[in-house]
Amino acid sequence: MPSITINIDEDVKKIISKRAKKNLFSLREQIEDILRKSAVRTKSSVGYKALKIDDRLVSAFSREKRGRKKKKKKKK
């Protein structure tokens, strides 16, 4: 298996180490798990359709509404 070297801040290392301990992983295994999940998520997002907006600035700060619609509250 080829190895890759990355540099992370000490604060980030503490956070990932804490998460690894919680998941019963070593630091290396936790980082591998994070990268694997990220790759799977990226691979499955091929069906994502971008907003069709002509203005680049508007498209940079806009996002599509997703998820469940909010329930309307009934008036008493």
C-alpha positions in Angstrom: 0.0 0.0 0.0 1.5 3.4 -1.0 1.8 5.9 1.8 1.0 9.6 1.7 2.2 12.1 4.1 0.0 15.0 5.2 0.6 17.9 7.6 -2.1 18.8 10.0 -2.3 21.3 12.9 -2.0 20.1 16.4 -5.5 21.2 17.1 -6.9 19.2 14.2 -4.9 16.2 15.4 -6.4 16.4 18.8 -9.9 16.5 17.3 -9.3 13.6 15.0 -7.6 11.6 17.8 -10.6 12.2 20.1 -13.0 11.1 17.3 -10.8 8.0 16.7 -10.9 7.0 20.3 -14.6 7.3 20.3 -14.8 5.1 17.2 -12.2 2.6 18.6 -9.8 3.4 15.7 -6.2 4.4 15.7 -5.4 7.9 14.3 -4.3 6.4 11.0 -7.5 4.3 10.7 -9.7 7.3 11.5 -8.1 9.4 8.8 -8.4 6.6 6.3 -12.1 6.2 7.2 -12.7 10.0 6.8 -11.0 9.9 3.4 -12.9 6.8 2.3 -16.3 8.2 3.2 -15.5 11.4 1.5 -14.5 9.6 -1.7 -17.7 7.6 -1.6 -19.8 10.7 -1.1 -18.1 12.5 -4.0 -18.5 9.5 -6.2 -22.3 9.3 -5.6 -22.9 13.0 -6.1 -22.6 12.7 -9.9 -26.3 13.2 -10.3 -26.1 16.7 -8.7 -27.5 19.3 -11.0 -26.1 22.8 -10.8 -28.2 25.9 -10.6 -28.6 27.4 -14.1 -27.9 31.1 -13.4 -26.2 33.4 -15.9 -24.7 35.7 -13.3 -21.5 34.1 -11.8 -21.7 36.2 -8.6 -25.3 35.2 -7.9 -24.5 31.5 -8.6 -21.6 31.7 -6.2 -23.8 32.8 -3.3 -27.0 31.0 -4.1 -28.0 27.5 -3.3 -30.8 25.2 -4.2 -33.5 24.6 -1.6 -33.5 21.0 -0.6 -35.0 18.7 1.9 -38.4 18.4 3.4 -40.8 21.3 3.1 -41.7 23.0 6.4 -45.0 22.1 7.8 -47.5 25.0 8.0 -48.7 25.8 11.5 -52.4 25.7 12.0 -54.0 28.9 13.4 -56.2 28.5 16.4 
